[in-house]
């Protein structure tokens, strides 16, 4: 909200982008409350949720125009327009651009599709929109939320909160729930709504069983290198025949729904992007819990997933680094600066220490390098900083 407040009444169209149920609607409602607190009349605020039954009739940009103009009362004052899940409207870009040109307006939209900004919007509004990514709660936000909802004299068990976050993730709607069965049911409901509404229905996928098996494989491969050949062999063993084209389409649909993120590898010596062996990370690691059995077995992968999303949340562009035959988990760039990060569970042996610190030592530049683990002892060496993962998540200065 601090960031959004700086953008109120600017000429830019504010675009909230995020997976379903990450809090985009709440941010819109908070912004509306902020406007009312500033003295803006509710008659000058238009809020349309395209998931509401009230607006089921809006399918095209002309129908959206009719609704918007019917709510404008010939006022000369500024109109504040909020449209939730704008991707449901065909040709919506034309409407948003016309409101910007023809009306004295301040515009806010949300979308649950990564392709939202890859359409005509980028042409019609070149340089006139601001993308605001919306992610599930970070661990620091979960801590803050927990503190705000407990009496001041109640002690905070940070380790217990971390354990729950590690298992169930940061989706806002589960944070007030203590019952584990209910939490799991809520996550399953969110998972099904994303898969059904944003993928199966939207792309008219007929072989639902094949897609769900594929998605399970993708989730089970979180933080691991992924290849079309390996998934083809896996599905063949499951008595499911498919093609590389189908696999390419499926991964694209899942990415577009913002359920997961593909990360490519960069050769740190040759300075080029590698087209094979990319990795996938879940937008919220809680979905791993409801799909994959024995979740504790996969803690190292989940930790890597948590750090990746945290880096995106902090505004970094992230790649996987390859240096000769070694891998650097994350190469992170922001504002012409760079940091390198290795993530591990614990540095239990000298072999593990060598494995995690070794690739960073081979990088021929002086940008900061970090090894993040759950250890509580400091293993920093040779200019490489070792940090506890929880401390890293709580410290947003990096």
KOLLOMI-405673 format. One record per residue (C-alpha): x negated, y, z negated; residue number from 0; residue in three letters. Coordinates in steps of 0.25 Angstrom, whole numbers, plus 5000, padded with zeros to 4 digits. Example, Ala and Ser with C-alpha at 12.3 -4.5 7.8 and 13.67 -1.06 7.14 Angstrom:
BEGIN
<rec east="4951" north="4982" up="4969" n="0" res="ALA"/>
<rec east="4945" north="4996" up="4971" n="1" res="SER"/>
END
This chain:
BEGIN
<rec east="5000" north="5000" up="5000" n="0" res="UNK"/>
<rec east="4988" north="5009" up="4998" n="1" res="UNK"/>
<rec east="4984" north="5007" up="5012" n="2" res="UNK"/>
<rec east="4998" north="5009" up="5017" n="3" res="UNK"/>
<rec east="5001" north="5021" up="5010" n="4" res="UNK"/>
<rec east="4989" north="5028" up="5018" n="5" res="UNK"/>
<rec east="4997" north="5024" up="5031" n="6" res="UNK"/>
<rec east="5010" north="5030" up="5027" n="7" res="UNK"/>
<rec east="5015" north="5041" up="5037" n="8" res="UNK"/>
<rec east="5003" north="5038" up="5046" n="9" res="UNK"/>
<rec east="5005" north="5037" up="5061" n="10" res="UNK"/>
<rec east="5001" north="5022" up="5061" n="11" res="UNK"/>
<rec east="5011" north="5011" up="5062" n="12" res="UNK"/>
<rec east="5008" north="5002" up="5049" n="13" res="UNK"/>
<rec east="5008" north="4987" up="5053" n="14" res="UNK"/>
<rec east="5008" north="4977" up="5041" n="15" res="UNK"/>
<rec east="5003" north="4964" up="5047" n="16" res="UNK"/>
<rec east="5003" north="4951" up="5038" n="17" res="UNK"/>
<rec east="5008" north="4937" up="5037" n="18" res="UNK"/>
<rec east="5023" north="4935" up="5032" n="19" res="UNK"/>
<rec east="5025" north="4937" up="5018" n="20" res="UNK"/>
<rec east="5012" north="4944" up="5015" n="21" res="UNK"/>
<rec east="5019" north="4957" up="5010" n="22" res="UNK"/>
<rec east="5021" north="4966" up="5022" n="23" res="UNK"/>
<rec east="5035" north="4969" up="5019" n="24" res="UNK"/>
<rec east="5032" north="4973" up="5005" n="25" res="UNK"/>
<rec east="5021" north="4982" up="5010" n="26" res="UNK"/>
<rec east="5032" north="4989" up="5019" n="27" res="UNK"/>
<rec east="5042" north="4990" up="5007" n="28" res="UNK"/>
<rec east="5031" north="4996" up="4998" n="29" res="UNK"/>
<rec east="5028" north="5006" up="5009" n="30" res="UNK"/>
<rec east="5043" north="5010" up="5010" n="31" res="UNK"/>
<rec east="5043" north="5011" up="4995" n="32" res="UNK"/>
<rec east="5030" north="5020" up="4996" n="33" res="UNK"/>
<rec east="5038" north="5029" up="5006" n="34" res="UNK"/>
<rec east="5050" north="5030" up="4997" n="35" res="UNK"/>
<rec east="5041" north="5034" up="4986" n="36" res="UNK"/>
<rec east="5035" north="5045" up="4995" n="37" res="UNK"/>
<rec east="5049" north="5051" up="4997" n="38" res="UNK"/>
<rec east="5052" north="5045" up="5011" n="39" res="UNK"/>
<rec east="5067" north="5043" up="5012" n="40" res="UNK"/>
<rec east="5072" north="5028" up="5014" n="41" res="UNK"/>
<rec east="5080" north="5033" up="5026" n="42" res="UNK"/>
<rec east="5067" north="5036" up="5033" n="43" res="UNK"/>
<rec east="5062" north="5022" up="5030" n="44" res="UNK"/>
<rec east="5066" north="5011" up="5040" n="45" res="UNK"/>
<rec east="5062" north="4996" up="5035" n="46" res="UNK"/>
<rec east="5065" north="4985" up="5045" n="47" res="UNK"/>
<rec east="5062" north="4970" up="5041" n="48" res="UNK"/>
<rec east="5063" north="4962" up="5053" n="49" res="UNK"/>
<rec east="5064" north="4950" up="5044" n="50" res="UNK"/>
<rec east="5077" north="4955" up="5038" n="51" res="UNK"/>
<rec east="5090" north="4950" up="5043" n="52" res="UNK"/>
<rec east="5095" north="4965" up="5044" n="53" res="UNK"/>
<rec east="5085" north="4966" up="5056" n="54" res="UNK"/>
<rec east="5087" north="4953" up="5063" n="55" res="UNK"/>
<rec east="5093" north="4960" up="5075" n="56" res="UNK"/>
<rec east="5079" north="4967" up="5078" n="57" res="UNK"/>
<rec east="5072" north="4958" up="5088" n="58" res="UNK"/>
<rec east="5067" north="4969" up="5098" n="59" res="UNK"/>
<rec east="5060" north="4983" up="5097" n="60" res="UNK"/>
<rec east="5073" north="4989" up="5103" n="61" res="UNK"/>
<rec east="5081" north="4983" up="5092" n="62" res="UNK"/>
<rec east="5071" north="4988" up="5082" n="63" res="UNK"/>
<rec east="5072" north="5002" up="5088" n="64" res="UNK"/>
<rec east="5087" north="5002" up="5086" n="65" res="UNK"/>
<rec east="5086" north="4998" up="5072" n="66" res="UNK"/>
<rec east="5075" north="5008" up="5069" n="67" res="UNK"/>
<rec east="5082" north="5020" up="5075" n="68" res="UNK"/>
<rec east="5095" north="5016" up="5069" n="69" res="UNK"/>
<rec east="5088" north="5018" up="5055" n="70" res="UNK"/>
<rec east="5082" north="5032" up="5059" n="71" res="UNK"/>
<rec east="5092" north="5043" up="5054" n="72" res="UNK"/>
<rec east="5087" north="5054" up="5064" n="73" res="UNK"/>
<rec east="5077" north="5059" up="5053" n="74" res="UNK"/>
<rec east="5066" north="5068" up="5057" n="75" res="UNK"/>
<rec east="5058" north="5062" up="5045" n="76" res="UNK"/>
<rec east="5048" north="5051" up="5046" n="77" res="UNK"/>
<rec east="5053" north="5037" up="5047" n="78" res="UNK"/>
<rec east="5046" north="5025" up="5041" n="79" res="UNK"/>
<rec east="5048" north="5012" up="5048" n="80" res="UNK"/>
<rec east="5045" north="4999" up="5042" n="81" res="UNK"/>
<rec east="5047" north="4986" up="5051" n="82" res="UNK"/>
<rec east="5044" north="4973" up="5045" n="83" res="UNK"/>
<rec east="5040" north="4961" up="5053" n="84" res="UNK"/>
<rec east="5040" north="4969" up="5066" n="85" res="UNK"/>
<rec east="5035" north="4957" up="5075" n="86" res="UNK"/>
<rec east="5049" north="4952" up="5075" n="87" res="UNK"/>
<rec east="5053" north="4963" up="5085" n="88" res="UNK"/>
<rec east="5050" north="4961" up="5099" n="89" res="UNK"/>
<rec east="5043" north="4973" up="5105" n="90" res="UNK"/>
<rec east="5041" north="4980" up="5091" n="91" res="UNK"/>
<rec east="5029" north="4988" up="5095" n="92" res="UNK"/>
<rec east="5037" north="4997" up="5105" n="93" res="UNK"/>
<rec east="5046" north="5001" up="5093" n="94" res="UNK"/>
<rec east="5035" north="5004" up="5083" n="95" res="UNK"/>
<rec east="5028" north="5012" up="5094" n="96" res="UNK"/>
<rec east="5040" north="5020" up="5097" n="97" res="UNK"/>
<rec east="5043" north="5023" up="5082" n="98" res="UNK"/>
<rec east="5029" north="5028" up="5081" n="99" res="UNK"/>
<rec east="5031" north="5037" up="5093" n="100" res="UNK"/>
<rec east="5046" north="5041" up="5092" n="101" res="UNK"/>
<rec east="5048" north="5042" up="5077" n="102" res="UNK"/>
<rec east="5042" north="5050" up="5065" n="103" res="UNK"/>
<rec east="5039" north="5037" up="5059" n="104" res="UNK"/>
<rec east="5030" north="5029" up="5050" n="105" res="UNK"/>
<rec east="5030" north="5014" up="5054" n="106" res="UNK"/>
<rec east="5027" north="5001" up="5047" n="107" res="UNK"/>
<rec east="5028" north="4987" up="5052" n="108" res="UNK"/>
<rec east="5024" north="4973" up="5048" n="109" res="UNK"/>
<rec east="5021" north="4960" up="5055" n="110" res="UNK"/>
<rec east="5018" north="4946" up="5053" n="111" res="UNK"/>
<rec east="5010" north="4943" up="5066" n="112" res="UNK"/>
<rec east="4996" north="4946" up="5069" n="113" res="UNK"/>
<rec east="5000" north="4949" up="5083" n="114" res="UNK"/>
<rec east="5008" north="4961" up="5079" n="115" res="UNK"/>
<rec east="4997" north="4970" up="5082" n="116" res="UNK"/>
<rec east="4993" north="4963" up="5095" n="117" res="UNK"/>
<rec east="5005" north="4968" up="5103" n="118" res="UNK"/>
<rec east="5009" north="4981" up="5109" n="119" res="UNK"/>
<rec east="5007" north="4988" up="5096" n="120" res="UNK"/>
<rec east="4992" north="4989" up="5098" n="121" res="UNK"/>
<rec east="4995" north="4996" up="5111" n="122" res="UNK"/>
<rec east="5007" north="5005" up="5107" n="123" res="UNK"/>
<rec east="5001" north="5009" up="5094" n="124" res="UNK"/>
<rec east="4986" north="5008" up="5097" n="125" res="UNK"/>
<rec east="4980" north="5015" up="5085" n="126" res="UNK"/>
<rec east="4993" north="5018" up="5078" n="127" res="UNK"/>
<rec east="4995" north="5006" up="5069" n="128" res="UNK"/>
<rec east="4989" north="5001" up="5057" n="129" res="UNK"/>
<rec east="4988" north="4986" up="5054" n="130" res="UNK"/>
<rec east="4990" north="4983" up="5039" n="131" res="UNK"/>
<rec east="4987" north="4968" up="5036" n="132" res="UNK"/>
<rec east="4995" north="4962" up="5025" n="133" res="UNK"/>
<rec east="4990" north="4950" up="5018" n="134" res="UNK"/>
<rec east="4995" north="4941" up="5006" n="135" res="UNK"/>
<rec east="4990" north="4946" up="4992" n="136" res="UNK"/>
<rec east="4975" north="4945" up="4990" n="137" res="UNK"/>
<rec east="4970" north="4939" up="4977" n="138" res="UNK"/>
<rec east="4968" north="4953" up="4971" n="139" res="UNK"/>
<rec east="4982" north="4957" up="4975" n="140" res="UNK"/>
<rec east="4988" north="4944" up="4968" n="141" res="UNK"/>
<rec east="4980" north="4948" up="4956" n="142" res="UNK"/>
<rec east="4986" north="4962" up="4956" n="143" res="UNK"/>
<rec east="5000" north="4957" up="4959" n="144" res="UNK"/>
<rec east="4999" north="4947" up="4947" n="145" res="UNK"/>
<rec east="4994" north="4958" up="4937" n="146" res="UNK"/>
<rec east="5005" north="4967" up="4941" n="147" res="UNK"/>
<rec east="5015" north="4956" up="4938" n="148" res="UNK"/>
<rec east="5010" north="4953" up="4925" n="149" res="UNK"/>
<rec east="5011" north="4960" up="4912" n="150" res="UNK"/>
<rec east="4999" north="4968" up="4908" n="151" res="UNK"/>
<rec east="4995" north="4960" up="4896" n="152" res="UNK"/>
<rec east="4995" north="4947" up="4904" n="153" res="UNK"/>
<rec east="4981" north="4942" up="4907" n="154" res="UNK"/>
<rec east="4978" north="4939" up="4922" n="155" res="UNK"/>
<rec east="4973" north="4925" up="4925" n="156" res="UNK"/>
<rec east="4965" north="4929" up="4938" n="157" res="UNK"/>
<rec east="4960" north="4915" up="4940" n="158" res="UNK"/>
<rec east="4974" north="4909" up="4940" n="159" res="UNK"/>
<rec east="4979" north="4920" up="4949" n="160" res="UNK"/>
<rec east="4967" north="4916" up="4959" n="161" res="UNK"/>
<rec east="4971" north="4901" up="4958" n="162" res="UNK"/>
<rec east="4985" north="4904" up="4962" n="163" res="UNK"/>
<rec east="4981" north="4914" up="4973" n="164" res="UNK"/>
<rec east="4971" north="4903" up="4978" n="165" res="UNK"/>
<rec east="4982" north="4893" up="4979" n="166" res="UNK"/>
<rec east="4994" north="4901" up="4984" n="167" res="UNK"/>
<rec east="4989" north="4914" up="4991" n="168" res="UNK"/>
<rec east="4993" north="4928" up="4991" n="169" res="UNK"/>
<rec east="5007" north="4928" up="4997" n="170" res="UNK"/>
<rec east="5014" north="4940" up="4990" n="171" res="UNK"/>
<rec east="5027" north="4932" up="4987" n="172" res="UNK"/>
<rec east="5021" north="4921" up="4979" n="173" res="UNK"/>
<rec east="5013" north="4930" up="4969" n="174" res="UNK"/>
<rec east="5025" north="4931" up="4960" n="175" res="UNK"/>
<rec east="5027" north="4916" up="4959" n="176" res="UNK"/>
<rec east="5021" north="4907" up="4949" n="177" res="UNK"/>
<rec east="5028" north="4894" up="4953" n="178" res="UNK"/>
<rec east="5018" north="4887" up="4962" n="179" res="UNK"/>
<rec east="5030" north="4879" up="4969" n="180" res="UNK"/>
<rec east="5037" north="4892" up="4972" n="181" res="UNK"/>
<rec east="5024" north="4898" up="4977" n="182" res="UNK"/>
<rec east="5022" north="4887" up="4986" n="183" res="UNK"/>
<rec east="5036" north="4888" up="4992" n="184" res="UNK"/>
<rec east="5034" north="4902" up="4995" n="185" res="UNK"/>
<rec east="5022" north="4900" up="5002" n="186" res="UNK"/>
<rec east="5028" north="4889" up="5010" n="187" res="UNK"/>
<rec east="5040" north="4898" up="5013" n="188" res="UNK"/>
<rec east="5030" north="4909" up="5018" n="189" res="UNK"/>
<rec east="5022" north="4899" up="5026" n="190" res="UNK"/>
<rec east="5035" north="4893" up="5033" n="191" res="UNK"/>
<rec east="5040" north="4907" up="5036" n="192" res="UNK"/>
<rec east="5027" north="4911" up="5043" n="193" res="UNK"/>
<rec east="5026" north="4898" up="5051" n="194" res="UNK"/>
<rec east="5040" north="4897" up="5055" n="195" res="UNK"/>
<rec east="5043" north="4912" up="5058" n="196" res="UNK"/>
<rec east="5030" north="4917" up="5063" n="197" res="UNK"/>
<rec east="5025" north="4905" up="5070" n="198" res="UNK"/>
<rec east="5034" north="4893" up="5073" n="199" res="UNK"/>
<rec east="5046" north="4901" up="5077" n="200" res="UNK"/>
<rec east="5039" north="4913" up="5083" n="201" res="UNK"/>
<rec east="5031" north="4904" up="5092" n="202" res="UNK"/>
<rec east="5042" north="4893" up="5095" n="203" res="UNK"/>
<rec east="5032" north="4882" up="5090" n="204" res="UNK"/>
<rec east="5040" north="4869" up="5093" n="205" res="UNK"/>
<rec east="5030" north="4859" up="5086" n="206" res="UNK"/>
<rec east="5031" north="4864" up="5072" n="207" res="UNK"/>
<rec east="5025" north="4852" up="5066" n="208" res="UNK"/>
<rec east="5012" north="4854" up="5075" n="209" res="UNK"/>
<rec east="5011" north="4868" up="5071" n="210" res="UNK"/>
<rec east="5013" north="4865" up="5056" n="211" res="UNK"/>
<rec east="5002" north="4855" up="5057" n="212" res="UNK"/>
<rec east="4993" north="4864" up="5064" n="213" res="UNK"/>
<rec east="4995" north="4875" up="5054" n="214" res="UNK"/>
<rec east="4993" north="4866" up="5042" n="215" res="UNK"/>
<rec east="4979" north="4862" up="5049" n="216" res="UNK"/>
<rec east="4976" north="4877" up="5050" n="217" res="UNK"/>
<rec east="4979" north="4880" up="5036" n="218" res="UNK"/>
<rec east="4971" north="4868" up="5032" n="219" res="UNK"/>
<rec east="4959" north="4874" up="5040" n="220" res="UNK"/>
<rec east="4960" north="4887" up="5033" n="221" res="UNK"/>
<rec east="4946" north="4893" up="5032" n="222" res="UNK"/>
<rec east="4940" north="4881" up="5041" n="223" res="UNK"/>
<rec east="4936" north="4882" up="5055" n="224" res="UNK"/>
<rec east="4947" north="4879" up="5065" n="225" res="UNK"/>
<rec east="4947" north="4873" up="5078" n="226" res="UNK"/>
<rec east="4957" north="4869" up="5088" n="227" res="UNK"/>
<rec east="4951" north="4855" up="5090" n="228" res="UNK"/>
<rec east="4952" north="4852" up="5076" n="229" res="UNK"/>
<rec east="4966" north="4855" up="5075" n="230" res="UNK"/>
<rec east="4970" north="4848" up="5087" n="231" res="UNK"/>
<rec east="4963" north="4835" up="5081" n="232" res="UNK"/>
<rec east="4970" north="4837" up="5068" n="233" res="UNK"/>
<rec east="4984" north="4838" up="5075" n="234" res="UNK"/>
<rec east="4981" north="4826" up="5084" n="235" res="UNK"/>
<rec east="4978" north="4818" up="5071" n="236" res="UNK"/>
<rec east="4992" north="4823" up="5066" n="237" res="UNK"/>
<rec east="4998" north="4817" up="5079" n="238" res="UNK"/>
<rec east="5000" north="4831" up="5084" n="239" res="UNK"/>
<rec east="4995" north="4835" up="5098" n="240" res="UNK"/>
<rec east="4992" north="4849" up="5102" n="241" res="UNK"/>
<rec east="4984" north="4858" up="5111" n="242" res="UNK"/>
<rec east="4974" north="4869" up="5108" n="243" res="UNK"/>
<rec east="4983" north="4879" up="5114" n="244" res="UNK"/>
<rec east="4994" north="4875" up="5104" n="245" res="UNK"/>
<rec east="4984" north="4877" up="5092" n="246" res="UNK"/>
<rec east="4979" north="4890" up="5098" n="247" res="UNK"/>
<rec east="4994" north="4895" up="5098" n="248" res="UNK"/>
<rec east="4996" north="4890" up="5084" n="249" res="UNK"/>
<rec east="4984" north="4897" up="5078" n="250" res="UNK"/>
<rec east="4988" north="4909" up="5085" n="251" res="UNK"/>
<rec east="5002" north="4909" up="5079" n="252" res="UNK"/>
<rec east="4997" north="4906" up="5065" n="253" res="UNK"/>
<rec east="4988" north="4918" up="5066" n="254" res="UNK"/>
<rec east="4998" north="4927" up="5072" n="255" res="UNK"/>
<rec east="5007" north="4924" up="5060" n="256" res="UNK"/>
<rec east="4996" north="4929" up="5051" n="257" res="UNK"/>
<rec east="4997" north="4916" up="5043" n="258" res="UNK"/>
<rec east="4982" north="4913" up="5046" n="259" res="UNK"/>
<rec east="4970" north="4921" up="5052" n="260" res="UNK"/>
<rec east="4959" north="4916" up="5062" n="261" res="UNK"/>
<rec east="4945" north="4919" up="5059" n="262" res="UNK"/>
<rec east="4934" north="4918" up="5070" n="263" res="UNK"/>
<rec east="4920" north="4915" up="5068" n="264" res="UNK"/>
<rec east="4909" north="4925" up="5072" n="265" res="UNK"/>
<rec east="4894" north="4922" up="5075" n="266" res="UNK"/>
<rec east="4887" north="4931" up="5066" n="267" res="UNK"/>
<rec east="4874" north="4930" up="5074" n="268" res="UNK"/>
<rec east="4880" north="4930" up="5088" n="269" res="UNK"/>
<rec east="4890" north="4940" up="5084" n="270" res="UNK"/>
<rec east="4902" north="4934" up="5092" n="271" res="UNK"/>
<rec east="4915" north="4928" up="5088" n="272" res="UNK"/>
<rec east="4916" north="4912" up="5089" n="273" res="UNK"/>
<rec east="4929" north="4907" up="5095" n="274" res="UNK"/>
<rec east="4929" north="4893" up="5088" n="275" res="UNK"/>
<rec east="4930" north="4888" up="5074" n="276" res="UNK"/>
<rec east="4939" north="4900" up="5068" n="277" res="UNK"/>
<rec east="4945" north="4899" up="5054" n="278" res="UNK"/>
<rec east="4959" north="4902" up="5050" n="279" res="UNK"/>
<rec east="4963" north="4908" up="5036" n="280" res="UNK"/>
<rec east="4977" north="4909" up="5030" n="281" res="UNK"/>
<rec east="4983" north="4923" up="5027" n="282" res="UNK"/>
<rec east="4987" north="4917" up="5014" n="283" res="UNK"/>
<rec east="4980" north="4905" up="5008" n="284" res="UNK"/>
<rec east="4992" north="4901" up="5000" n="285" res="UNK"/>
<rec east="4998" north="4894" up="5013" n="286" res="UNK"/>
<rec east="4986" north="4884" up="5012" n="287" res="UNK"/>
<rec east="4992" north="4880" up="4998" n="288" res="UNK"/>
<rec east="5005" north="4876" up="5004" n="289" res="UNK"/>
<rec east="5000" north="4869" up="5016" n="290" res="UNK"/>
<rec east="4988" north="4861" up="5012" n="291" res="UNK"/>
<rec east="4987" north="4851" up="5001" n="292" res="UNK"/>
<rec east="4976" north="4852" up="4990" n="293" res="UNK"/>
<rec east="4974" north="4867" up="4991" n="294" res="UNK"/>
<rec east="4963" north="4867" up="4981" n="295" res="UNK"/>
<rec east="4954" north="4859" up="4990" n="296" res="UNK"/>
<rec east="4954" north="4870" up="5000" n="297" res="UNK"/>
<rec east="4950" north="4881" up="4990" n="298" res="UNK"/>
<rec east="4937" north="4885" up="4998" n="299" res="UNK"/>
<rec east="4945" north="4888" up="5011" n="300" res="UNK"/>
<rec east="4956" north="4895" up="5003" n="301" res="UNK"/>
<rec east="4946" north="4904" up="4997" n="302" res="UNK"/>
<rec east="4940" north="4907" up="5011" n="303" res="UNK"/>
<rec east="4954" north="4910" up="5016" n="304" res="UNK"/>
<rec east="4957" north="4920" up="5004" n="305" res="UNK"/>
<rec east="4944" north="4928" up="5007" n="306" res="UNK"/>
<rec east="4947" north="4929" up="5022" n="307" res="UNK"/>
<rec east="4961" north="4935" up="5020" n="308" res="UNK"/>
<rec east="4955" north="4944" up="5009" n="309" res="UNK"/>
<rec east="4945" north="4949" up="5019" n="310" res="UNK"/>
<rec east="4956" north="4952" up="5029" n="311" res="UNK"/>
<rec east="4964" north="4959" up="5018" n="312" res="UNK"/>
<rec east="4952" north="4968" up="5015" n="313" res="UNK"/>
<rec east="4951" north="4972" up="5030" n="314" res="UNK"/>
<rec east="4940" north="4963" up="5035" n="315" res="UNK"/>
<rec east="4938" north="4957" up="5049" n="316" res="UNK"/>
<rec east="4934" north="4943" up="5046" n="317" res="UNK"/>
<rec east="4926" north="4933" up="5054" n="318" res="UNK"/>
<rec east="4919" north="4920" up="5051" n="319" res="UNK"/>
<rec east="4904" north="4921" up="5053" n="320" res="UNK"/>
<rec east="4895" north="4910" up="5059" n="321" res="UNK"/>
<rec east="4880" north="4912" up="5058" n="322" res="UNK"/>
<rec east="4873" north="4900" up="5065" n="323" res="UNK"/>
<rec east="4879" north="4888" up="5059" n="324" res="UNK"/>
<rec east="4884" north="4894" up="5046" n="325" res="UNK"/>
<rec east="4897" north="4901" up="5044" n="326" res="UNK"/>
<rec east="4901" north="4914" up="5036" n="327" res="UNK"/>
<rec east="4915" north="4914" up="5031" n="328" res="UNK"/>
<rec east="4919" north="4928" up="5033" n="329" res="UNK"/>
<rec east="4912" north="4940" up="5041" n="330" res="UNK"/>
<rec east="4920" north="4952" up="5037" n="331" res="UNK"/>
<rec east="4920" north="4965" up="5044" n="332" res="UNK"/>
<rec east="4927" north="4978" up="5040" n="333" res="UNK"/>
<rec east="4923" north="4993" up="5043" n="334" res="UNK"/>
<rec east="4910" north="4989" up="5050" n="335" res="UNK"/>
<rec east="4906" north="4982" up="5038" n="336" res="UNK"/>
<rec east="4904" north="4967" up="5036" n="337" res="UNK"/>
<rec east="4904" north="4956" up="5025" n="338" res="UNK"/>
<rec east="4901" north="4941" up="5025" n="339" res="UNK"/>
<rec east="4908" north="4932" up="5016" n="340" res="UNK"/>
<rec east="4907" north="4917" up="5013" n="341" res="UNK"/>
<rec east="4918" north="4910" up="5004" n="342" res="UNK"/>
<rec east="4916" north="4898" up="4996" n="343" res="UNK"/>
<rec east="4923" north="4891" up="4984" n="344" res="UNK"/>
<rec east="4911" north="4890" up="4975" n="345" res="UNK"/>
<rec east="4896" north="4890" up="4976" n="346" res="UNK"/>
<rec east="4895" north="4876" up="4970" n="347" res="UNK"/>
<rec east="4881" north="4871" up="4976" n="348" res="UNK"/>
<rec east="4869" north="4877" up="4982" n="349" res="UNK"/>
<rec east="4874" north="4871" up="4995" n="350" res="UNK"/>
<rec east="4886" north="4880" up="4994" n="351" res="UNK"/>
<rec east="4879" north="4892" up="4991" n="352" res="UNK"/>
<rec east="4870" north="4890" up="5003" n="353" res="UNK"/>
<rec east="4882" north="4887" up="5012" n="354" res="UNK"/>
<rec east="4889" north="4900" up="5008" n="355" res="UNK"/>
<rec east="4877" north="4910" up="5007" n="356" res="UNK"/>
<rec east="4869" north="4904" up="5018" n="357" res="UNK"/>
<rec east="4877" north="4909" up="5030" n="358" res="UNK"/>
<rec east="4878" north="4923" up="5024" n="359" res="UNK"/>
<rec east="4862" north="4924" up="5022" n="360" res="UNK"/>
<rec east="4861" north="4921" up="5037" n="361" res="UNK"/>
<rec east="4869" north="4933" up="5041" n="362" res="UNK"/>
<rec east="4859" north="4944" up="5046" n="363" res="UNK"/>
<rec east="4865" north="4957" up="5041" n="364" res="UNK"/>
<rec east="4867" north="4964" up="5028" n="365" res="UNK"/>
<rec east="4882" north="4964" up="5027" n="366" res="UNK"/>
<rec east="4887" north="4959" up="5013" n="367" res="UNK"/>
<rec east="4889" north="4944" up="5012" n="368" res="UNK"/>
<rec east="4897" north="4937" up="5001" n="369" res="UNK"/>
<rec east="4900" north="4923" up="4996" n="370" res="UNK"/>
<rec east="4913" north="4922" up="4989" n="371" res="UNK"/>
<rec east="4916" north="4910" up="4980" n="372" res="UNK"/>
<rec east="4924" north="4907" up="4968" n="373" res="UNK"/>
<rec east="4911" north="4906" up="4960" n="374" res="UNK"/>
<rec east="4910" north="4915" up="4948" n="375" res="UNK"/>
<rec east="4894" north="4916" up="4948" n="376" res="UNK"/>
<rec east="4887" north="4925" up="4957" n="377" res="UNK"/>
<rec east="4879" north="4918" up="4968" n="378" res="UNK"/>
<rec east="4875" north="4930" up="4976" n="379" res="UNK"/>
<rec east="4862" north="4929" up="4983" n="380" res="UNK"/>
<rec east="4853" north="4934" up="4995" n="381" res="UNK"/>
<rec east="4862" north="4946" up="4996" n="382" res="UNK"/>
<rec east="4875" north="4938" up="4997" n="383" res="UNK"/>
<rec east="4886" north="4942" up="4987" n="384" res="UNK"/>
<rec east="4893" north="4931" up="4980" n="385" res="UNK"/>
<rec east="4907" north="4934" up="4975" n="386" res="UNK"/>
<rec east="4918" north="4927" up="4968" n="387" res="UNK"/>
<rec east="4930" north="4926" up="4977" n="388" res="UNK"/>
<rec east="4940" north="4931" up="4967" n="389" res="UNK"/>
<rec east="4931" north="4943" up="4964" n="390" res="UNK"/>
<rec east="4930" north="4946" up="4979" n="391" res="UNK"/>
<rec east="4945" north="4945" up="4981" n="392" res="UNK"/>
<rec east="4947" north="4955" up="4969" n="393" res="UNK"/>
<rec east="4936" north="4965" up="4975" n="394" res="UNK"/>
<rec east="4942" north="4972" up="4987" n="395" res="UNK"/>
<rec east="4930" north="4981" up="4989" n="396" res="UNK"/>
<rec east="4923" north="4971" up="4998" n="397" res="UNK"/>
END
